[in-house]
Amino acid sequence: MRTSTPAAALALLATLAAVTVSPAAAQLSNDQIMQQRQIFGLWLPLASQRASVSQTIGVADVEIIYHRPSVNDREIWGGLVPLGQVWRTGANENTLISFSQDVTVQGEPLAAGVYGLHTIPGADEWQIIFSRDNTAWGSFSYDESQDALRVTARPEAAPHRELMTFSFDEVTADSAVAALHWEKVRVPLEIKVDAHAQTIASIEKQLKGLAQFNWVGWNQAASYALTNDLDLDRALAWVDNSIQAEERFDNLNLKSQILEKKGDVRQAAELHDRALAMANAGQLHNLGRQLLGQGKKEEALAIFERNVRQNPDAWFVEVGLARGYAALGRWDDAVESMKIAHGKAPEAQKAYIQGLVDRLERQESI
């Protein structure tokens, strides 16, 4: 009969740690779970349960995988967790943090990858360590020579948190704060990405695949560049590829916007007219809403009026026209158009449209 020994158990732990080379690999396979059961007995809940938290910043995916110890009436800082010493930043196996793209942490560059996350807590300052060794068990075999980056962070007083928790706070288009919160301490860590550069690189890579054979991807790329005030020449090349794949209202109208922003007003106007001739009721409605959002009220009203002339049977075109009138303070006209929309609208939409009529009668913006 085979029996388990401490040496066999330690050997298995090493094997299991070795497979944890990425966030995806941190999950044990069924065979590995069965091995653990054979050596250690039953598969029961851990005192410090496994957890993970993730956040996308731009096109960068950031994930933290850790185990959550509890306070359990213990002295944590300077007690269970000594100050000035390397700590596993959690319980059990190595806490992992992964980045799918290059980032900066506290203003310092860090390459994409999976790192063992260790810390050295202090009363007034913490050292945060990103180790290339991401297969360790806790911090027992921590090796400073494997450091990819060390930064400092300042702990903050915070409400009591029984279970150690990582969270992503203060998320913007190109940054987030990864915060460790346990007991009455919170440690924030700013992570930033070059969102536009990474997005453009991702776009170019995707446009080498199947997306290159359809108008949609090229159009999306050009729209992203225009919306974010990026390289207009590149945006123009992308939208031309979209038009070459399939000429549509969407890409013709987008190209007119790019040309207008580049100062070619004449050609922009010609393309705009060509695009309008191809537009359906929904596209004209959305264009009018877009112009309203840009503060171009007179232009928006002209589009809504055109939509009513071209598509009188579509009930929502009167809703657009009412919005155009309301934006210019023409309340009586707005109420009249919205009542027409109410008469034509499907039964499921009538209550919503009536609400808009009521607001317009009170001369409230919609």
C-alpha angles and dihedrals in degrees: 000000000000116000129191120242133192088253091054090047092052090047090054092048089054091050093049092047091050093061092056097091098130138016090262091051091051088084112088118236120237090255091053091049090052090050090053091050092050093052103032102028124231124024101239135164115283121236087233106041124214116253139172136196129188140185134186114221111188100317093329118108115209121189134178121197117190147139120253117229119193129227092232093182091302130134102250113181110055090003120055088009109042116218117241095024132102110266129193089230094231135010137296118000128017116304107234132208121185134191123194091198136030112279142175119239116200085345095306121115120248124180123234112272147092117290138186106240116220131164139196105212120211135176094250104011138028128205113220114205127199108196126196086215101085098163101069125121103242113308097307093110097032111154118196091206088069093060113128092181142354122197135167129238133183119236118229132205110253140169115282114281113190097195120046108251137189117203140170112234137173092028117189134169091277107017147040137180114238104206131194111205123183134146104339097328131094122187115195123202121189116221119188134180135193089244099180096046092047092046092051090049089049091048092052091049093049092048089061089063132060091307089075091071096059133064094230101071095047090048092050091050093050091047091051091052093048095045093050097043093245130144105330094191089057090046090052092051091050095049090048088056089050092052091047090054093049129342110229142156089256099059096035091053091046092051090051089055092049092049091048090053089049089053099253094128097163097054090040090057092048092052091045091056091046091051094049090054088060098043123113125212095271093049093050091048092051091046090054091050090049091052091049089053089054091052093249095134100162092047090048092052090051090054092048091049090050090050092054091050094047099038109028093155095060106092096205094061088076089053089056091048090051090052090051092051092046092052088059094044095252093139100166091051090046093052092048093051093046091051089053088052089050091055093051100037123108114261092253090059100044097089091051092048092047088055089055091049090053092050093048091050087057088048092244120153116251 
